[in-house]
Amino acid sequence: MKFLLIALTLLLPVLAHASEGEAALPAQNWSFNGLRAGWNKAELYRGYTVATQVCMSCHSFKYITHRDLMRAGFTEAEVKAMAKSMNMDLNAPLLTGLAPADAQETYGKVPPDLSMMNKAREGGADYVHAVLTGFSEDPALIKEHFPDGLPAGAYFNKAFPGHAIAMPPPLQEGAVTYADGTPATVEQMAHDVATFLQWTAEPERFERQRMGVFVLIYLAIFTLLAYLSKRAIWKDVKGH
Amino acid sequence: MSSHQDFTPKPVEKNIRNTYRWLEDRLPILSFLSDALVTYPAPRNLNYMWNFGSLAGIALVLQILTGIFLAMHYKGDVNLAFDSIQHIMRDVQWGWLIRNLHMVGASFFFIVVYIHMARGLYYGSYKSPREVLWGLGVIIFLLMMATAFMGYVLPWGQMSYWGATVITNLLSVIPFIGKYVVVWLWGGYSVGDPTLTRFYAFHFVLPFVIIGVVVLHLWALHLHRSNNPVGIDLKRAKDYIPFHPYYTIKDTFGLGVYLIPFTLMVFFLPEYLGHPDNYIPANPMVTPAHIVPEWYFLPFYAILRAIPIKEIGVAAMFGSILVLFFLPWLDSSPVRSARFRPLYKQIYWLFLINFVVLGWCGANPPEGMFVIIARVATVLYFSFFALLPVLARYEKTKPLPATI
């Protein structure tokens, strides 16, 4: 009875969650997932390169400053050099130079802030990766979804809900030059920048998980001691 | 509470050892606490389902404590609210921890209270002489729902805004005055800054109202003492054991078991029960594809949408909760525990499964088969309450034991 009851009650939130998914996104291997996960500094730096050189032409990261990167394992000297190469103050948020009014005129809408993107979309990093690599000019595919042709100014994207996106394909082979010599393929850049976006969305991720492990160990001991005490105290109660 | 019949004041005790008696003579708060938490005679046969009452109390205290620290950093202004949440998550020392505890804590509070209510339903804890105790519990549940609803508006994301818009709009069905009531509630012609500010005020103060009702709930509980799994009145002194140390240690163990999944969610899956759209700032110009409330409202949301006529849908949704107040009189069977009620036991489980099905419908868009399932489930939900008076008359209950 008890376990059935608890199981039923727990089913409610789980069901609510399970029925939200839409089209399945191709799941990627992320360095921030798994048991031994952490921020991969080289990957973050490559993602930062794409974010600042490509994304920031139109999008902002208004909750992120260069100083914040120190939380991901960059040294103060490195961060200062990065800020300096962009002529930015260490504490200035990463804002785009594109004025909202100009964006509205050119693209028909203001590009969203990217700091929270991986939390603000179903699928998170997988979704961002899928959108960045999901552009297609295949006429047959476009015809299938838009028999009357794409809306004016829109681009076809396999992962974007509705498939017509206002953003032009942002990544082209070799769009950036990686300092570590990694070839800048679209796939590589999409993967790196999606990892970077995971960090901008939850910079506390690994502080949180590390602390969680200690709290769980503490609770396991606490619960065991409480159980043994309970058994000792209840020893003399009839029927228990 | 021990009553004092002797009204003549006693001389102030000179001996420091008698401070307890001195205070006791002026404000018997220590003996009140002792009666409630130490010597309170509890049935000795309570099972682990009886842990959820004290767990709910702990969950409430945790929400209030974390909430106070969040309130120190939150800004109740449409232009600042969304950013202030990010300020808490990124800049405030331990801000992410406090917010995750509060966010996950709300969901876990509802899980605990749902189990607590389901336990009362199974063992007939709402029956005489505990009708008022049950009714106070339903009031707490309603206050919790109001508090949680307004709390979800505060981050001022897309779901905050549109959830608030959909739910407050429901009041427009009140005949004649409905649309004025909604404007009055909003403080304008749509959900906006005045709405956010007043919701913040209510979200802050309602938990303290809940504490007040919890005190009444405990008062009513202690008068006739806890029900028990057998559901019979316990008359012998040896059927009871003092709350401390027996139930304090059992509740401590229960707390540990509860905190483990809670911790897993707080530290490893804090966003699991949230909605991604709420990380998009509120935008009155863009309606989300599906507006879904938090999971704990989904069964009631499904009832609302199951009925095509809005007025009746709203009435059914509120009715589905208000009917709980009448439960003690709808179920007139003298036997409390479902252990001795073979028919009740069956419809009880059907009712619970049906409740989960309603939640599942509420999470899905109201299209196709979900509409049909939701309608059937809505009828079944109310059928449970309609069946209770009939059941009490025809059900052959098993013989009750004389004692535990």
Interface residues (C-beta under 8 A of the other chain):
Chain A: M1 K2 L4 L5 I6 L8 T9 L10 L11 L12 P13 L15 A16 H17 S19 E20 Y63 D68 P112 S115 M116 K119 A120 R121 E122 G124 P161 P203 E204 E207 R208 Q209 M211 G212 V213 V215 L216 L219 A220 F222 T223 A226 Y227 S229 K230 I233 W234 V237 K238 G239 H240
Chain B: R44 N45 N47 Y48 M49 Q86 M89 R90 W96 L97 N100 S107 I111 Y114 I115 A118 R119 Y122 I241 P245 Y246 I249 K250 T252 F253 L255 G256 V257 L259 I260 T263 L264 V266 F267 F268 P270 E271 Y272 L273 H275 P276 D277 Y279 I280 A289 V292 W295 Y296 L298 P299 W349 L352 I353 F355 V356 G359 W360 G362 A363 N364 I404
